[in-house]
Amino acid sequence: MKLNILSGLFIISLFAGSSVLAQNNASPYSIVGIGDIEKSSFDRTSGMGYAGVALSSDATNRFLYHANPASYSGMQDKFFNFEVTARYKGVSYSGSPISNASASQSSDLQFKKLVVAIKIKPRWGAAIGLLPFSTSNYSFYSTKTVVGAPIIVPTYNQGTGSTNQFFIANSYKINKHLSVGLHTAYLFGQLDQKETLINSISDSSLVTDKNILLGNFFFKGGIQYQTNINKKIQLLAGVTGSLKTALKANNQLKVTDGTTALLSNNHYNDTYFNLPLSYTGGLAVKIKNKYTVAADYNFQGWAGANANAYNYQLVNSSRYSLGFEYSKKINFRDYQGNILSAEKYFMQAGLFYSDSYLKIYGKQINEYGITFGGGFNTVKSNLGLQLGLEIGRRGTTDIGLVKEVYTQFHATFVYRDFWRVKLKRYN
């Protein structure tokens, strides 16, 4: 199947992944495959170290959870949620490859999420939206050996692009304890890669341009289970999983020497890059419906999924997450005089550690960080706000690599209202 629909979807993705500021965060590690895989779902788990595959919305908690598609069945009946998220990220770089001060800092501000979720029936919840999947953005100098000759030439490598997902998720509550869900997405994106061989003998340079349009369907299933230990303690568990997925591509390759075109070629790849088998499992405990402790483990089986290079290889990756939340509830009367409970605000803290899927010169790249979050609902209106802060570190300065220290801040704006509700009218 030709991927002509990617062009239209890429235009849509400009809203979900468009940069508000001109400068983008760069990472030399994003040169591999489809770039850096996004770990965040940009939901309420972001402030809890990304732990929360066992958590879901309920009548008092108005914010969405995207990590587990089974979560949407927990939404309050006859309501819909609209959420949009923006994120600011600043990064500082260190290591021997950093040659000047101007290359040691970067920052950007981007829209990251646009989602609408609806409680269709008492047991059925659904969501539709746009989320980022991966980002590629790099720029650095290196050297390259000419094939067939003992010559080493300097090169300049640069690339930009992203992969996004347009998804529809459905969740069904089998009984008061068990919910299941399916996340159906179409992954699509564009990668622009350029390599320039700098010729010290003549004024011209050999430039190789690659433009890659990616796409394929992606599925993730989820299960959630919850039970009350006693009147004060609730135990929750969740599991998600996705099978190996091959991303297909239309490739455009152009090679030029100065102003002379040496090669121009378009071709289609059945498999450009393989996404691995992955799964996540998590447990959570709620105490007095105020305090929540959650822990997750995520595994991705990258080993053998794609070809390796002479200086790097793809290996299995793991992430460990732990989070805590305090939620303040208030009671109020509705228009019928019933006493209801609603969340006024919440506060979160968490931490995570991950071994990435990339091993360079025998050293696996790791990442760790701490997160903080908070938010509130306005009882007398339909609006809510969720804020999150993350401070983390990725990479190392050993063996000539680059260490990234970053701070990122995100804000999620929520609008929530009735839908398809027939009100009684009196004369």
GIQUI-V909318 format. One record per residue. N is the residue number from 1. RES is the residue in one letter. SS is DSSP state (A for helix, B for strand, O for the rest). BURIAL is + if it has 9 or more other ideal C-beta (glycine too) atoms within 8 Angstrom, else -. D_FIRST is the distance of its C-alpha to the first C-alpha in whole Angstrom. Layout:
n=<N:N>
res=<RES:RES>
ss=<SS:SS>
burial=<BURIAL:BURIAL>
d_first=<D_FIRST:D_FIRST>
This chain:
n=<1:2:3:4:5:6:7:8:9:10:11:12:13:14:15:16:17:18:19:20:21:22:23:24:25:26:27:28:29:30:31:32:33:34:35:36:37:38:39:40:41:42:43:44:45:46:47:48:49:50:51:52:53:54:55:56:57:58:59:60:61:62:63:64:65:66:67:68:69:70:71:72:73:74:75:76:77:78:79:80:81:82:83:84:85:86:87:88:89:90:91:92:93:94:95:96:97:98:99:100:101:102:103:104:105:106:107:108:109:110:111:112:113:114:115:116:117:118:119:120:121:122:123:124:125:126:127:128:129:130:131:132:133:134:135:136:137:138:139:140:141:142:143:144:145:146:147:148:149:150:151:152:153:154:155:156:157:158:159:160:161:162:163:164:165:166:167:168:169:170:171:172:173:174:175:176:177:178:179:180:181:182:183:184:185:186:187:188:189:190:191:192:193:194:195:196:197:198:199:200:201:202:203:204:205:206:207:208:209:210:211:212:213:214:215:216:217:218:219:220:221:222:223:224:225:226:227:228:229:230:231:232:233:234:235:236:237:238:239:240:241:242:243:244:245:246:247:248:249:250:251:252:253:254:255:256:257:258:259:260:261:262:263:264:265:266:267:268:269:270:271:272:273:274:275:276:277:278:279:280:281:282:283:284:285:286:287:288:289:290:291:292:293:294:295:296:297:298:299:300:301:302:303:304:305:306:307:308:309:310:311:312:313:314:315:316:317:318:319:320:321:322:323:324:325:326:327:328:329:330:331:332:333:334:335:336:337:338:339:340:341:342:343:344:345:346:347:348:349:350:351:352:353:354:355:356:357:358:359:360:361:362:363:364:365:366:367:368:369:370:371:372:373:374:375:376:377:378:379:380:381:382:383:384:385:386:387:388:389:390:391:392:393:394:395:396:397:398:399:400:401:402:403:404:405:406:407:408:409:410:411:412:413:414:415:416:417:418:419:420:421:422:423:424:425:426:427>
res=<M:K:L:N:I:L:S:G:L:F:I:I:S:L:F:A:G:S:S:V:L:A:Q:N:N:A:S:P:Y:S:I:V:G:I:G:D:I:E:K:S:S:F:D:R:T:S:G:M:G:Y:A:G:V:A:L:S:S:D:A:T:N:R:F:L:Y:H:A:N:P:A:S:Y:S:G:M:Q:D:K:F:F:N:F:E:V:T:A:R:Y:K:G:V:S:Y:S:G:S:P:I:S:N:A:S:A:S:Q:S:S:D:L:Q:F:K:K:L:V:V:A:I:K:I:K:P:R:W:G:A:A:I:G:L:L:P:F:S:T:S:N:Y:S:F:Y:S:T:K:T:V:V:G:A:P:I:I:V:P:T:Y:N:Q:G:T:G:S:T:N:Q:F:F:I:A:N:S:Y:K:I:N:K:H:L:S:V:G:L:H:T:A:Y:L:F:G:Q:L:D:Q:K:E:T:L:I:N:S:I:S:D:S:S:L:V:T:D:K:N:I:L:L:G:N:F:F:F:K:G:G:I:Q:Y:Q:T:N:I:N:K:K:I:Q:L:L:A:G:V:T:G:S:L:K:T:A:L:K:A:N:N:Q:L:K:V:T:D:G:T:T:A:L:L:S:N:N:H:Y:N:D:T:Y:F:N:L:P:L:S:Y:T:G:G:L:A:V:K:I:K:N:K:Y:T:V:A:A:D:Y:N:F:Q:G:W:A:G:A:N:A:N:A:Y:N:Y:Q:L:V:N:S:S:R:Y:S:L:G:F:E:Y:S:K:K:I:N:F:R:D:Y:Q:G:N:I:L:S:A:E:K:Y:F:M:Q:A:G:L:F:Y:S:D:S:Y:L:K:I:Y:G:K:Q:I:N:E:Y:G:I:T:F:G:G:G:F:N:T:V:K:S:N:L:G:L:Q:L:G:L:E:I:G:R:R:G:T:T:D:I:G:L:V:K:E:V:Y:T:Q:F:H:A:T:F:V:Y:R:D:F:W:R:V:K:L:K:R:Y:N>
ss=<O:O:O:O:A:A:A:A:A:A:A:A:A:A:A:A:A:O:B:O:O:O:O:O:O:O:O:A:A:A:A:O:O:O:O:B:B:O:O:O:O:O:O:A:A:A:A:A:O:O:O:O:O:O:O:O:O:O:O:O:O:O:O:O:O:O:O:O:A:A:A:A:A:A:O:O:O:O:B:B:B:B:B:B:B:B:B:B:B:B:B:B:B:B:O:O:O:O:O:O:A:A:A:O:B:B:B:B:B:B:B:B:B:B:B:B:B:B:B:B:B:O:O:B:B:B:B:B:B:B:B:B:B:B:B:B:B:B:B:B:B:B:B:B:B:O:O:O:O:O:O:B:B:B:B:B:B:B:B:B:B:B:B:B:B:B:B:B:B:B:B:B:B:O:O:O:O:B:B:B:B:B:B:B:B:B:B:B:B:B:B:B:B:B:B:B:B:O:O:O:O:O:O:O:O:B:B:B:B:B:B:B:B:B:B:B:B:B:B:B:B:B:B:B:B:B:B:B:O:O:O:O:B:B:B:B:B:B:B:B:B:B:O:O:B:B:B:B:B:B:B:B:B:B:B:B:B:O:O:B:B:B:B:B:B:B:B:B:B:B:B:B:B:B:B:O:O:B:B:B:B:B:B:B:B:B:B:O:O:O:B:B:B:B:B:B:B:B:B:B:O:O:O:O:O:O:O:O:O:O:O:B:B:B:O:O:B:B:B:B:B:B:B:B:B:B:B:B:B:B:B:B:B:O:O:O:O:O:B:B:B:B:B:B:B:B:B:B:B:B:B:B:B:B:B:B:B:B:B:B:O:O:B:B:B:B:B:B:B:B:B:B:B:B:B:B:B:O:O:O:O:O:B:B:B:B:B:B:B:B:B:B:B:B:B:O:O:A:A:A:O:O:B:B:B:B:B:B:B:B:B:B:B:B:B:B:B:B:O:O:O:O:O:O:O:O:O>
burial=<-:-:+:-:-:+:-:-:+:+:-:+:+:-:+:+:+:-:+:-:-:-:-:-:+:+:+:+:+:+:+:-:-:+:+:+:-:+:-:-:+:+:+:+:+:+:+:+:+:+:+:+:+:+:+:+:+:-:-:+:+:+:+:+:+:+:+:+:+:+:+:+:+:+:+:+:-:-:+:+:+:+:+:+:+:+:+:+:+:+:+:+:+:+:+:-:+:+:-:-:-:-:-:+:+:+:+:+:+:+:+:+:+:+:+:+:+:+:+:-:-:-:-:+:+:+:+:+:+:+:+:+:+:+:+:+:+:+:-:+:-:-:-:+:-:-:-:-:-:-:-:-:+:+:+:+:+:+:+:-:+:+:+:+:+:+:+:-:+:+:+:+:+:-:-:-:-:+:+:+:+:+:+:+:+:+:+:+:+:+:+:+:+:+:+:+:+:+:+:-:-:-:-:+:+:+:+:+:+:+:+:+:+:+:+:+:-:+:+:+:+:+:+:+:+:+:-:-:-:-:-:-:+:+:+:+:+:+:+:+:+:+:-:-:+:+:+:+:+:+:+:+:+:+:+:+:+:-:-:-:-:-:-:-:-:-:-:+:+:-:-:+:+:+:+:+:+:+:+:+:+:+:+:+:+:+:+:-:-:-:+:+:+:+:+:+:+:+:+:+:+:+:-:-:+:-:-:-:-:-:-:+:-:+:+:+:+:+:+:+:+:+:+:+:+:+:+:+:+:+:-:-:-:-:-:-:-:-:-:+:-:+:+:+:+:+:-:+:+:+:+:+:+:+:+:+:+:+:+:+:-:-:+:-:+:+:+:+:+:+:+:+:+:+:+:+:+:-:-:-:-:-:+:+:+:+:+:+:+:+:-:+:+:+:+:+:+:-:-:-:+:+:+:+:+:+:+:+:+:+:+:+:+:+:+:+:-:-:-:-:-:-:-:-:-:-:->
d_first=<0:4:6:9:10:12:14:16:16:17:20:21:21:24:26:26:26:28:31:34:36:35:35:33:34:33:33:32:31:28:27:25:22:20:24:27:25:27:30:31:30:32:34:37:37:37:40:41:39:36:38:37:34:37:38:37:38:41:44:46:43:41:38:35:33:30:30:30:28:31:33:32:34:38:37:40:40:40:39:36:35:33:33:33:33:34:35:37:37:40:39:42:42:44:44:45:42:43:45:46:47:45:42:43:42:39:38:36:35:32:31:29:28:28:28:30:31:32:35:34:36:39:37:33:32:29:27:24:24:23:24:24:22:23:25:25:28:30:33:35:37:37:38:36:37:36:35:38:41:43:42:41:40:39:36:34:31:30:26:25:22:21:19:19:19:19:20:22:24:26:30:32:36:37:41:43:42:38:35:31:28:24:22:19:17:14:15:14:16:17:19:22:24:27:29:32:35:38:40:44:45:44:42:39:36:33:30:27:24:21:18:15:13:12:10:10:12:16:19:22:25:29:32:36:39:42:46:49:52:55:55:55:52:48:46:42:39:36:33:29:26:23:21:19:16:13:12:9:10:10:14:17:20:23:27:30:33:35:34:33:29:29:25:22:19:15:12:9:10:9:12:14:16:17:19:22:24:26:29:31:35:38:41:43:46:48:52:53:50:51:50:47:46:42:41:37:36:32:31:28:27:26:28:26:22:22:24:27:29:33:34:32:30:28:30:30:31:34:35:38:39:42:43:46:46:49:49:52:52:54:55:56:56:54:55:56:58:56:56:53:52:49:48:50:49:47:48:46:46:44:43:40:39:36:35:32:29:31:34:35:38:38:39:36:36:37:38:40:41:43:42:44:43:45:45:46:46:48:50:51:48:44:43:43:42:41:42:41:42:41:42:41:41:38:38:42:44:44:43:43:40:40:41:39:42:40:41:39:40:38:38:37:38:38:39:39:40:41:38:39:43:45:49:52:54:58:60>
